[in-house]
Amino acid sequence: MLSDFSYFPTPEILDWLALGLLGDRFNRSIRLWVLLKYFYGKKNNLAAKLPKNFTYIDFREHFFSPEHPLSDRLTTEQIKTECRDKICICKKSIKELIKVDISPQSIKEWQKKITDKMGGEV
């Protein structure tokens, strides 16, 4: 088991999380990276807070805001509309999710590498 997930969202890590299809799975790979960071990163370490055999409900209580909708049957748009907490993770854009982990000096280089891996624009 990972004891500390301290990886930055490098193009290589994101490509690995996308299973080599970064162009098609960019958002998915960012969200997987965020989940790994929340589960195993030093700052949040959800793995230590959850029971050994946890449910989505257990996870949701720690990951989302208390104002996050409880229904598992809502669409993405319904969740965004019904969640009233502006700082809930469900309200954050991809840019907001990764901005603290990429230094401003290296953003251009990161974008170029991502663009190269995706074969298009970020």
Secondary structure, 3 states (H helix, E strand, C coil): CCCCCCCCCCHHHHHHHCCCCHHHHHHHHHHHHHHHHHHHCCCCCHHHHCCCCCCHHHHHHHHCCCCCCCCCCCCHHHHHHHCCCCCCHHHCCHHHHHHHHCCHHHHHHHHHHHHHHHCCCC
